[in-house]
């Protein structure tokens, strides 16, 4: 049985942006940090997201090949959220 303070992996994934932006309410931040303290896969996910954010901040438009830019634009234009 889980306690009300437990956080699931799915909840963590849904809150990761707020965690990075430091906008989680204190109780949720505590639950988030408790979860990553005991969940190796979520610690790995968090580290991957941190690295992605760090590396994407170094990416310039000029560094992306024109054909890749067009493919990305096409993908995002055709993207539809799952239902």
C-alpha positions in Angstrom: 0.0 0.0 0.0 1.3 3.5 -0.8 1.0 6.5 1.4 -0.5 9.9 0.3 3.1 11.2 0.2 4.3 8.6 -2.3 4.8 9.7 -5.9 4.5 7.4 -8.9 7.0 7.5 -11.8 4.3 8.8 -14.1 3.6 11.7 -11.7 7.3 12.5 -11.6 7.5 12.6 -15.4 4.4 15.0 -15.5 6.0 17.3 -12.9 9.6 17.4 -14.2 9.2 20.8 -16.0 7.8 22.4 -12.9 10.7 20.9 -10.9 13.3 22.3 -13.2 11.5 25.7 -13.2 11.3 25.6 -9.4 7.5 26.1 -9.4 6.5 23.0 -7.6 4.6 23.6 -4.3 6.8 22.6 -1.3 4.9 19.4 -0.6 5.1 18.2 -4.2 8.8 19.1 -4.3 9.4 17.0 -1.2 7.5 14.1 -2.7 9.4 14.5 -6.0 12.8 14.5 -4.3 11.9 11.6 -2.0 10.9 9.6 -5.1 14.2 10.3 -7.0 16.0 9.3 -3.8 14.6 5.8 -4.1 13.9 5.3 -7.8 17.0 4.7 -10.0 15.1 4.8 -13.3 13.6 8.2 -12.4 17.1 9.5 -11.3 18.3 8.4 -14.8 15.4 10.1 -16.5 16.0 13.3 -14.5 19.7 13.3 -15.5 18.8 12.7 -19.1 16.4 15.7 -19.1 19.0 17.9 -17.4 21.6 17.0 -20.1 19.0 17.5 -22.9 18.2 21.0 -21.5 21.9 21.9 -21.2 22.8 20.7 -24.6 19.8 22.1 -26.4 20.6 25.5 -24.9 23.8 25.3 -27.0 22.0 24.5 -30.2 21.7 27.3 -32.7 19.5 27.4 -35.8 22.6 27.6 -38.0 23.9 24.4 -36.5 20.9 22.4 -37.8 21.2 21.3 -41.4 18.4 22.7 -43.7 17.0 19.3 -44.5 16.8 18.4 -40.7 15.1 21.8 -40.1 12.5 21.0 -42.7 11.9 17.5 -41.3 11.5 18.9 -37.8 9.0 21.5 -39.0 7.1 19.0 -40.9 6.9 16.7 -37.9 5.7 19.4 -35.6 3.1 20.7 -38.1 1.6 17.2 -38.4 1.8 16.3 -34.7 -1.4 15.6 -32.9 -1.7 14.8 -29.2 -2.7 11.3 -28.4 -6.2 10.8 -27.0 
